[in-house]
């Protein structure tokens, strides 16, 4: 062993493991985390609520790597042929296995947190919202607990097969919330992103935190028990395993609400052409683009009766019912979220509000003027073409080619809409009924 390698190995940051056992997985985790978050650094509307959820959401692959690394360390350095693992060796229940697991967990978790620093800096520069400590603590505790679970796999299986078993089990476990909501209380993340105005339910977050603390304790205790010779589970150990099993079952018997609306944000508003536009104070920079993109669409439609009274940021909503009843109350709710693209989303949202829904036409969502198209599909093409034409009006030099409204004069379209609103609402307009139709 060379002198530098000997110094590394004897370092309190690495002993009793060789450097590659922790530095390789830590480096891989750092690269994975940076790669998955780098594209978000330039996103619009970043906020602390979103980042708090991303601490768990971005960990799916890194924690699987950490679990695999911990399993490999257990297989190689806690096998029964090593001196400290003999039945006559008094160190069997002392610091060597514990330090191995702690080193892998600490290095992997530290690398993951280091990878999140650029995204944290980007969010801090935006300064919207407040950090959510319970989701963050739950995710970090879960990262450590699942890494310890990987170490337990290595101790229990005592072969290289433990590595793919640990990686696969942890990855599947952390992916289950994407399949069914009941697993959300037992995994690192919600099945969707939270952002300003919506936060994770506190009861759900606290249950997740408690579960992972229990899993970490049970995994460490079980690994220590299995390193004894002979392997004999004790009654307290059996009780710990039973407690983990019970904690897994409970969320399937009682479904936790996933999120709650975080009310109390101050709104920032601007009025233009009879429409009031309001956003959450944390999205104040988004107000001007919303107004500039929505106002031309409203003007292009022309009819004041169909114009929304307000266009509001969904982060201001006090509940789901308020959003669902928006049409009846004359309120168009815009989902302003991290990474949104107002040039694409705002014009289409307003156009879809003003024009009828294509599904009114009974064409199963198909809109076409091609030869062989059904009458329903041809009438749906008029509605879809109106939506596309309206959306393009907010973009200078926007697309005008194709569709039933290609080449139409804006004043002529406004006059035609005013005279045919009822026919449009019932989707009874044929393409041949359009004055500019060739």
WOVEN-V790217 format. One record per helix or strand of 2 or more residues. SS is the DSSP state (hx for helix, st for strand). FROM is the first residue (numbers start at 0). TO is the last residue. If there is no record, write none. Layout:
[[SS;FROM;TO] [SS;FROM;TO]]
This chain:
[[hx;2;9] [hx;18;39] [hx;47;56] [hx;58;76] [hx;82;84] [hx;89;92] [hx;94;125] [hx;132;156] [hx;160;177] [hx;180;185] [st;197;199] [hx;201;225] [hx;234;252] [st;258;260] [st;266;271] [st;274;279] [hx;280;300] [st;309;312] [hx;313;315] [hx;319;323] [st;330;333] [hx;341;353] [hx;357;360] [hx;374;391] [hx;409;418] [hx;420;424] [hx;430;432]]
